[in-house]
């Protein structure tokens, strides 16, 4: 069977996602021939990044599980996090927008902040990235898309819409992270019900491997990481779907907690 996708399809798909996100409205079905490879997905993502009226403040990583990792040739996918969708956690729950009829989830994550721009090379490893790191924080990635089937249609579709990212809530700095990575744990609850538990060891290869993967991927895409950018390294307890009106808490034990609440997205 021939594949209807070609690069001329990227702009209409990217425009449809950007317009739906800016308007705060759901988008279904998928607005064009779905990409079948991650390369095709990142073409769409790059078009959408060019259309989005904000700067990239960082990147998220998402896991591609077996056997799809073999099919797609990668164990992770990536998407941009934009500056106006980065919030600092406080004593009161952080309110984040959810598109009614779309998809939204909360994910407890460990967030790396770069201390320096990364040299442009494609051979990074979990060990070689460590000198680039300034700080590590607790965080909650807000996964979100106007397309309700974003997580059910395969990794390429997920990657095509900003990697299913809708924001990042930044928590407390994690002290002495170099010596504590294997001991970092967290839980997530929604409406006072525990929905997941885990830690840094539940991220395949660990957070440093996530950073190395991202650096190598961006090298192939002609992009780079800059000083101060934030890397949300992957869900430590799973992807927990959330709906408008619900509240969530990510508890990082001695490293603090992050409370948040899903609210209806305002029309831009």
N, C-alpha and C positions, 0 to 999 in steps of 0.2 A: 504494500500500500504506500502510495506517495505521501509525503509530509507536506501539508499546505503552508507551513511556516516558511517565510523568508524574511530577510532583513527589512524589506519595505513595510512589514507589518509592525515593526517596533514602535514607530511614532504614534499610530492610532491607539495602540494598547496603552502606551505610556501616558498619552493625553487623557484617555478615559479614566485611568486610575488617579492621576493628579487632579482632574476636575472633580471626581467623586470624593476624594479625600478633602479637598478644599471646601466643597459644598456640604460635607458631613452627611452624605447620602449613600445608601447601599448600592452595590453594583452587581447585578446578576442577570444573565450568565457571564462567564469570563468574556471580556470584550474583544474577542478575536481568536485566531488559531492559537491554542496553548503551546508554549515552548516545550520541546521534548528533551532538550539538553540544558545544562547549566550555562553553557556559552550563550545560547539563545536567550536564556533568562536574564543574564547580565547585560546583554545588548538592550533589552527593554528597560532594565533598571537604570542603566547609564542615561538613556533618553529621558526617563522620568526625573533623575537627579538634575539634569540640565534644565528641566522645566520648573522644578520646585523653587519657590522664592525664599530660600533660606540657605545658610551655609551648613556644611557637614561638621558636626561637633564630635562625631565618633562613629563606631560601627558595632553592630551586634553579630554574634555567631549563633547559628542554630544547628542542631544535630540532625544528620541523615542516618537513620538506623538501617541495620541489615534487613533484607538483602538489597535495599535501594542504594546503599553506599557503593556497592559493586556496580550496579546498573549505571549510576551517575558519575562514578569515578571520583567520589569525594565523600568524606565522612561528615562534612560540615557545609553550611551555606552562610552567606554574609549579606548584610543590608545596612544602609546608612541610618544614622541617628542625627536628626537635625537640631540645631541649637535651641529653637523655640520650644522643642519638645523634651528638654532636659530640665527636671525640677529637683530642687534640693528638699529632702525630707525634713520635716519639722515635728513639733509636738502634736500638731493637729494632722488628721489624715490628709494626704495630698490628693486632690481631686484631679482625675484625668478623663479626657473625653473618649466616649465610645460611640461609634456610628450605629444607630438603631438599624437592625437588619443585617449588619456586617458581622465581623468576628472580632473578639477581644479576649485576651488572656493575660494573666500575671505570672511572672517567672522570677524566683529568687536567683540572684546572680552575684558573681564576684567581678568587680569592675576595675580594670587596669587603666591608670592614667599615664600617658607617655611623658617623660621628662625632656625628651629631645626628639627632633625629627628623625625618622628611621632612614638609614642609608638605603638607596634603591638597589636591592639585590633579591635573588629568588631562592636562596639556600638557607633560610632561617630555620633554627631548631628551638626546642623548648629551653635549651641551655643558653643559646646565643642571644636570645631576646632579653634576658634578665637585666643587662646594663641599660636598656632603654627605659626601664620602668621607674617612674617617680613615686607613685603611690598606688595602693590597692584599697578599694572601698567595697562596702556592701551596697547592693542595689536591687531594684526591681525593674526588669524590662517589662514594658507594656507592649505586648504583641497586639497587633490590630491591623485590620484591612477592611475596606468597603465590600470586598468579595467574601461572602460567607463560607465558600468552599475552599478558602485559601490553604487550609491544612489537610484537606482531603483529596487534593488534586495532584499531589506529587511535589517533590522538592523544587522542580524547575518553576512551576507555577508559584510556589511560595517565594522563591528568590526574586521572581519578576516584579512583585509589588513590594519593593523596599525590604525584602526578606521578612515580610509580615511584622515590621516594626512600627510602633506608633508613639514611642517615647521611652524615656529612662528616668527613674526616680533614684537619685543618688543619696546613699546613706552615709554612715560614719566611716572614717578611715580605719583600716584594719592594721593595728600595729604589729611589728615583727612578723610580717607575713611570710618572709623567706623561710623562717623556721617553723611556721605553723600551717602550711598549706594542707598537709595531710590530716590536720585536726579540725579544720574549719567546718562547722555544721550549721544547718538552718532548717526551719520548718515554715510552711505556708498554711494559713488558714483563711477560709472565706466564710463570712458571716459566722465567725466563731467555731467553725468546724474544720479540723485539720484535714488538709487535702494532699499534703506531700511533705516528705522529709528527705534530707540528703546532705550533701556537702561538696566541697571542692573535689574530693576524690571521685565523685559521681560524674564529673565532666571528663569525657574520654581523653586520656593523656594529660589532663589537668589544665588549669587556666593558661599556663605558659605555652602549652601546645596549641591552644586556641589562638593566641597572639601570633605564634609562628605561622600557623595556617593562614591567618588573615594577611600577614605581611607578604607571603609568597603569592597568594591570590591577587592582591592589589598590584604587585609587581607585574604579573601577567596582564592585568587590566590597564596598565599605564597609570596607576594611581599610587599614592604613598600616604603614610601616616605622618601627621605633624605633631609637634610638641603641644602638650595640653589636651590632645584628643583622648576620648574615653572609649574603651573597648569592653563591651559587655560579653563575657567569655562563654556563656552558655547556661542553660537551665540546670540548676543544681538539684532541684526537687521535682522537675517535670513542668509541663505546660498546663496551666490551670485556667480553664475557660471561665470568664466572668461576664456578668450582665449588668446593664444599667440599674443603678440603685444598690448594688451589692458592695460590700466592703471587704478588704483583704488586709492581712498582716503577715509580713515576712519577718520572722524572729531569728536573729543571728546569734542568740545567746549573749556571751560577754561582749560581742561586737555591735550590740544595739538591735533595734528593730525599725521597720518601716511600715507605717499604716497608710492605706490609700483607699479611695472610693471611686467607683465608676459612675460617671455622670453623662447625660446625653450630650453629644457633640453639638456645639453651636454652629449655625450656618454661617459660613464666611462670606 
